């Protein structure tokens, strides 16, 4: 088996096309195709479903991808050497769920770039369930996710508990939500929320269902700034992290709602497959700076 053939196959799986793999590897498209065929011949099985667009691995291809990723990581570890002071280079594929992106995309990434200038960061965003699957399959090197309290990550992953995370409930004064509200009060209004897959949205929905109260999402939007603008214009109740609230240009247009019996909360985790190898120091630095970034005080409700 040729390592270059394996690299070509992994590039096709991760980019979804021969064209994308060709650009990543700086090879011609026929060259990428030839390497894939060599690997398939060596393994005596089809690794790609060539009828799918984008290209997707077959069942055998999925297994080959997971093993191949570990092989390439081991080779990168070997190149980096065993010295803890050895230079770290190559790729660091990091997945971050949207709630954590405000904290994760500032100081932690600046620190990583400063400490490991030859390390290429490949950042992807997604909802926690999907990110957990991707790191478990070695598609990502590490992920920062939020899970509902009591829901533990898979045992086969290294799990760093980043602590409980809360959000603020915010609304425009024109909406008429009581500043000191209970769950029944909140159920009378529409909500401005992330798309399905957001852990906080699931927590809120489950809380309303448990109390036999309606939960209506009026607007879905992924952008924090867009959601805050919609909340400020009276389109519904929203949730926002303390850090995003402090930095928002809309903060003076909304008010924080106090609901003593309802505090949306999840637990943040940093997950990766063992062993971390050459990425042990970057992962540790990202974890420590992310924890610092999440330490934003909750504003007092006036």
MOVEN-V58066 format. One line per field, one symbol per residue. ss: DSSP state (a for helix, b for strand, c for the rest). phi: phi as a letter, one per 40 degrees, with the letter a starting at -180 (. if undefined). psi: psi as a letter, one per 30 degrees, with the letter a starting at -180 (. if undefined). A space follows every 50 residues. Layout:
ss = ???
phi = ???
psi = ???
This chain:
ss = ccaaaaaaaaaaaaaccaaaaaaaacccaaaaaaaaaaaaaaaccccbbc cccccbbcaaaaaaaaaaaaaaaaaaaaaacccccccccbbbbbbbcaaa aaaaaaaaaaaaaaacccbbbbbbbccaaaaaaaaacccccbbbbbbbcc ccccccbbbbbbbbbbcbbbbcaaaccccbccaaaacccbbbbcccccaa aaaaaaaaaacccccbbbbbcccaaaaaaaaaccccbbbbcaaaaaaccc aaacbbbbccccccbbbbbbbbbcccaaaaaaaaaaaaaaaaaccccccc cc
phi = .ccccccccccccccgaccccccccfbcccccdccccccccccfacbbcc ccbccbccdcccccccccccccccccccccgcccccccagbbcbbbcddc cdcccbddcccccccbcccccbbbbacddccccccccgcbcabbbbbcdg cccdccccbbcchcbbbccbacdccgcdcbbbccccccbcbbbccdhccc ccccdccccccfbcbbccabaccccccccccccgcicbbacdcccccccb cccbbcccbdcabdabbcbbbaccccfccccdccccdcccdccccbcccc cc
psi = kkeeeeeeeeeeeffgleeeeeeefhlleeeeeeeeeeeeeefhlkfkjf fkjlkkkleeeeeeeeeeeeeeeeeeeeeflfkfglkkaakjjkkkleef eeefgceeeeeeeeeifgkkkjklklleeeeeeeefggflelkjlklkkf jklkffkkjjjflkkllkkllkeffgkkejlleeeeffllkjlllkfkee eeeeeeeeeeghlkjkjekkkekeeeeeeeefggflklkkleeeeefkfg effllkkjiegjjkklkkkkklkllfbfgeeeeeeeeeeeeeffikkkkk k.
